[in-house]
Amino acid sequence: MRFLRTPLQIIRADIRPYLAINVIAYGAFVVGFIAAVIFPELGADRGATLENNGTGDLVRSLFLNPALFAVVIFGVNVVATAAPWIVLPSLIVPFAGIAAFAYHAFTLGSGLAPTTDIATVGLIPHSLTVIIEFQAYALVMFGAYLLGRSWIRPASVGARTHRIGYLRGLKKLGWLSLPALALFVIGAIYEALSLRFLVQPLVELIL
């Protein structure tokens, strides 16, 4: 169970920054959500973007195949979100991925604001998806923070040079990515199954 023990040790060693990262990740999402509720045009713009880039058609085509849907969700979360928005910027500029994902989390929150009664009911099961997947993002963001800190202040990880600090920070990012990947898998499976099997029964029950 080293893949869990080591990340937990890393988190416990810097619990305050880890909690702060969680506040940034979830907070940016919530602010985006609230902003779209107050200003519906924000959510409408996000929805139009998804339709124009083909995301809406892709989701509808995969809806009846939860297994394939889960694979696509996992790919989007890891390849199209965590990697380009958090990891890659942080490899080039210290802490850049934290700011980049905070903005992206805002747009995700604004896009999830419900515009219909059915969408509102759908948020009941989908809220757990948000909790799971954003915890995965928070772990990657925390790894990006540790990478940036180790890079700028090598002494914080007992390194003598910035290069060694960078490599040690990168190692911590790698360790934290393991439980993040596990959460992405869990989140993708739950999201696919909940959209397929939970939303419609809830709609019929509530509406």
N, C-alpha and C positions, 0 to 999 in steps of 0.2 A: 504493500500500500504506500510505497514511497511517493508515488505520483500525487497522493493526497497529503501525506505528512509534510513533505518539503514545502509545498505552497502554503500550508497552514502555518508553518514556522516563519515563512517570509512575511505573511500577513501579520502575525502576532508581533513580529519585530518592529513593524511600522504601522500599528493599528490606526493611529490618528490620520495619517495620509490616506490610508485605505478607506476610512469612513468619509473623509472629505471627497475622495473620488466618487464614492457612491452618491453623495449629495449632488455632485456636479452632473453625473450621468442621469439619475432619476429626476433631479430637479429641472434640468434642461428639457426633458421630455414633458414633464408636468406643465412647465411654463408654456411650451408650444401648444399643448393640448388646451390649456385655459385660454390662450391667445386666440386659438381658432374657434373656441366656443363664443368668445366675445366678438371676434371679427371673422364671421363665417367665410369670407372671401379667401382667407388663408388656407382653410381646408379645401375649398373648391379648387384653388390653384394647384394644390398638391394632387387632388384627385384627377384633375385634367392632365397633369404631367404624367401620371401613371397610365392613364388611358392612351395618351399620345405616344409613349415609348413602348407600348405593347405589354406592359406589366399586367394590366387588367385582363387582357385576352389570355395571357399565359396562366393566370390564376384560375380563370374559369375553365380552361382546358384540362387542368390538372386536378380539379376539385373532386372528381369521382374516383381518383386513384391516389388514396392517402399515402401509400408507400413512396411513389414517385414524387408526390407533392412535398413530403418531408425531406427528401433528398435535395429538391430544388430550394426549399427554405433554408436548409443547412448551408448550401452553397452560397446563397445570397447573403446570409449572416456572416459567413467566414470570408468568402472570396470577394464579395462586392461591398462589404461594410467594414468588418474588423480590420482586414488587411489594408485596404487603401485609405481608410479614414483614421485609423489609429496607429497601426504598426509602421507602415512605410513612411509617413511624415516624421514619426519619432526617431526613425533610424537616421534621418538626415538633419533634423533640427530638434534639439532637446525640447520635450514637452509639447511639440507641435500637434501630435495626435490627440492630446487631451482637448485642446481648443477646437480642433477640427471636428472631433466627434460631438462635442457639446453643441456645436451648430447643427450637426446632422441629427442629433437627438431632438433638437427643437423642431426640425422639419418633420421628423417621424411623429412627434406628438401632435403637431398641427394637422398632419394627414390622417391621424386616427380619430380625431374629433368627430362624433356621429352627426350625420345630417338627416337621418331617418329614424323612425322608431325601431326598425329591424336592426339597424346599425347600433343603436343604443343597447338593445338586448344582447347583441353579439359581443359587446364589451365585457359582459359578465364573465364568460369563460376566457375571453382573450386577455383579461387583466392578469391572469396567471402567466400567460405567455410573455407578457411584458416584464413581469418580475423575474422570470427565469432568464430570458435572453439578455435583459439589461444587466443582470448580475454577471453574466458572461462578459459583456462589454466592459463592465467595471473592472473585472479582473485583468483584462487586457490593458485597459487604461492605467491601472495601478502598475502593471509591468512597465508601461511606457514612462510612467513617472519615475520609477526606480532606475530605469535605464538613463533617463535624462539627469537625474541626481548623481548617479555614479559617474557619468560622463563629465559633468561639470565639476563635481567635488569627489575626485577619486579616493580621497582619504575616508569618505563615508563608508567605503567597502574595503578599507585596508589596502588600497592600491596606491602605487607610487606614481603612476603616469595616467594620463587621460585615456590612453589606449587600453590599458589594463582595466581601468574603471569601466570603460565602454563595454568590454568583453564580459566583465562580471555582471554588469547591469543587463546585458543581453541574455545571459544565462538565467537570471531571475525572471526575465520576461518569458523565456522559454518554459520555465517551470510553471508559471502562472497560466500559461496558455493551455496546459494540459487539463486542469479542471474546467477552464473556459470552454474547451472543445467538448467536454462531456456535457456541460450545460447546454451548449448549442445543439447537441444531438437530442437531449431530452426535450428542449424547447421546440425543436422542429417536429418531433414526433407528436408531442402534445398539440401543437398548433394545427397540424394537418388533421389529426383525429377530431379535435374539438370543432373545427370549422365544418368538418364533414358530418359529424354525428351529434353534436351538442347544440349548435346554434338553432337549427330548425325546430327541434322539440321545445326549446326554451321560448322561441317565438310563438309557437302554438299555445304554450302554457300561459304565457304572460299577456300576449296580445290577443 
